[in-house]
Amino acid sequence: MHQERIGLIAGKGQFPILFARAARARGLAVVAVGIVGETLPVLEAEVDSLTWIHLGQLGKLIKVFRSQGVTRAAMCGGVTKPRMFGDVRPDLKALTLIGKLRHLADDGILRTLAKVLAGEGIVILPSHELLPELLATAGTYTKRGPSPEERADAELGWRLAHELGKLDIGQALVIRGRAVVAVEAMEGTDACIRRGGELAGPGAVVVKRCKPGQDRRFDLPAVGAETIATMTEVRATCLVIEAGSTLVFDREEMIRRADTAGICLLAWAGGEER
């Protein structure tokens, strides 16, 4: 019997590995495309085939999937965004895609990529479809809840992160004393936390939530144990994420680290404007 194949466009981190394991557990053959300098090489042991491409080699990606009969695929794991200014080798297919964009913002690039792939007969699935347990559930994760000061900052940051997301700039911000200290852009969440924490000093609140209207097939906000490690470095004390729209990796270890550091971790429902 022919084994159904699923494509995996693998970025950095553990997400592609978790996806591959979940797919194979369901009897699917995983055809992966990894990005040189981003994807973990250990992914090769978790998939049925792995082809390496450089960022921008869209034509090669399509050729791999079509040659192996892939009609469904998922994008898992991000890419170090500043690399788009350096180690990118766009082929003709990628240049055509770039020409259709108004600006090089995350959601616009990924939506257009999904549309191009659909035109080639490859449907992009939600990255979390095989791993729904990774999505944050609403509630307070840690032993302590927010102080009145942290809650005031979190509520303001929650509203401002929503407005920030409308501009497709970033998903996170750092706030203290009801003043925005840092806004995430291309540098990523951890770098934003470090910069904001260094400026604010102890007691900063970090808010990370999904962009309004974001295509939830890809690039969902993600946090994990390393997020807490970064917050601990700069003595930030509260993290607020969006329930149902944030991927949580290493959940038990993340909560353990947060409790050890005295960090409050909350997941709020996206529809609740505070």
SVG drawing of the C-alpha trace seen along z (x, -y; Angstrom):
<svg xmlns="http://www.w3.org/2000/svg" viewBox="-13 -55 38 57">
<polyline fill="none" stroke="black" stroke-width="0.4" points="0.0,0.0 1.3,-3.4 2.2,-5.5 0.8,-9.0 3.5,-11.7 3.5,-15.0 5.9,-17.8 7.8,-19.7 9.4,-23.1 11.7,-23.0 13.1,-26.1 15.1,-26.4 14.5,-24.8 12.7,-21.7 9.3,-22.3 10.2,-20.5 11.4,-17.5 8.2,-17.3 6.1,-17.7 8.0,-14.9 7.6,-12.5 3.8,-13.3 3.4,-12.8 5.3,-9.4 3.3,-8.3 0.2,-8.7 1.7,-6.6 2.8,-9.5 6.0,-9.6 7.8,-12.9 9.5,-14.6 11.5,-17.5 13.3,-20.5 15.8,-22.0 17.4,-25.5 21.2,-25.6 22.3,-27.3 18.9,-27.2 17.5,-23.6 18.9,-21.3 20.9,-18.5 19.4,-15.9 16.1,-16.3 17.5,-13.8 17.0,-10.9 13.3,-11.9 12.2,-12.0 12.0,-9.8 14.0,-12.2 15.7,-15.6 16.9,-17.9 18.9,-21.0 18.3,-24.4 19.5,-27.9 17.1,-30.6 15.4,-31.7 15.6,-28.5 11.9,-28.2 12.1,-26.5 14.2,-23.7 11.7,-23.3 8.8,-22.9 10.8,-20.5 11.5,-18.3 7.9,-18.1 6.5,-17.5 9.0,-14.8 8.0,-12.9 4.3,-13.3 3.7,-15.8 0.4,-17.6 0.2,-18.7 2.9,-20.4 3.5,-22.4 5.9,-25.2 7.5,-24.6 10.1,-26.6 11.2,-30.2 14.1,-31.6 16.6,-34.1 15.2,-37.1 18.3,-39.3 19.6,-36.6 17.4,-38.0 19.9,-40.8 22.8,-38.4 22.7,-34.7 19.8,-34.6 20.0,-33.0 16.7,-33.8 16.0,-31.8 13.7,-32.8 10.6,-31.5 11.5,-33.4 12.2,-36.6 8.8,-36.3 7.3,-35.9 9.2,-38.9 7.9,-41.0 4.4,-40.4 5.0,-41.8 4.3,-45.3 6.8,-45.0 8.9,-42.2 6.8,-41.6 6.4,-38.1 2.8,-37.5 2.8,-38.9 5.8,-36.7 4.3,-33.6 0.8,-34.1 2.2,-34.7 4.5,-31.7 1.4,-29.6 -0.4,-30.9 2.5,-30.1 2.7,-26.5 -1.1,-26.1 -0.7,-27.0 1.8,-24.1 -0.7,-21.7 0.8,-21.8 -1.6,-22.9 -0.1,-24.4 -1.6,-23.0 -1.6,-24.7 1.8,-23.9 0.1,-22.8 -2.5,-20.6 -0.7,-17.4 0.3,-18.9 -2.7,-20.7 -1.3,-20.0 1.4,-22.6 -1.2,-25.4 -1.4,-27.4 -4.6,-27.0 -6.0,-29.9 -5.0,-30.4 -2.2,-31.1 0.6,-28.6 2.8,-29.5 2.4,-29.3 1.9,-33.1 -0.3,-35.4 0.5,-39.0 1.0,-41.8 -1.3,-44.8 1.6,-46.7 2.3,-43.7 -1.4,-43.4 -1.7,-47.0 1.4,-46.8 0.1,-43.5 -3.3,-44.9 -1.7,-47.9 0.8,-45.8 -2.0,-43.4 -3.8,-46.2 -0.7,-47.7 0.6,-44.4 -2.7,-44.0 -2.2,-47.4 1.5,-46.6 0.4,-43.4 -1.8,-45.3 1.3,-46.8 3.0,-43.3 6.1,-44.5 6.4,-42.0 4.5,-39.9 6.1,-41.0 6.8,-44.0 8.3,-44.8 6.6,-47.2 7.3,-48.6 5.5,-51.3 2.9,-51.6 5.6,-52.7 6.7,-50.7 10.4,-49.9 11.0,-47.7 9.1,-46.5 10.0,-43.3 11.0,-43.7 13.4,-41.6 15.7,-40.8 13.3,-38.3 11.6,-37.9 14.7,-36.9 16.7,-39.9 13.7,-42.2 13.4,-40.9 17.1,-41.4 17.1,-45.0 13.9,-45.8 15.0,-44.3 18.3,-46.0 16.6,-49.4 13.8,-48.8 15.6,-47.1 14.0,-44.4 10.2,-44.0 9.5,-44.3 6.5,-42.6 6.7,-40.8 3.6,-40.5 3.5,-38.3 0.4,-37.7 -0.9,-36.8 -1.2,-39.5 -4.8,-40.4 -5.8,-38.7 -2.7,-36.6 -2.8,-33.5 -2.7,-30.8 -1.2,-28.2 2.2,-29.5 4.4,-31.8 2.3,-31.6 3.9,-33.2 6.1,-30.6 7.6,-30.5 9.5,-28.0 12.0,-27.3 14.6,-29.5 12.1,-32.5 12.0,-32.1 15.8,-31.8 16.1,-35.1 13.7,-36.8 15.6,-35.5 18.8,-37.1 17.3,-40.6 15.0,-40.0 11.8,-40.4 9.0,-39.2 5.8,-38.5 5.0,-36.9 1.6,-37.1 0.9,-35.0 -2.3,-34.4 -4.2,-31.2 -5.2,-29.2 -2.7,-31.0 0.7,-30.6 2.9,-27.5 4.4,-26.5 7.5,-24.2 9.0,-22.3 5.9,-23.4 6.8,-21.6 10.4,-22.8 9.2,-26.3 6.8,-26.4 9.5,-24.9 12.0,-27.6 9.4,-30.3 8.4,-29.2 12.1,-29.0 12.8,-32.5 9.5,-33.9 8.2,-34.8 4.5,-34.9 3.2,-33.2 -0.3,-33.9 -2.2,-32.9 -5.1,-35.2 -7.8,-34.5 -7.3,-36.6 -10.9,-37.9 -10.6,-39.5 -9.6,-43.1 -8.5,-44.4"/>
</svg>
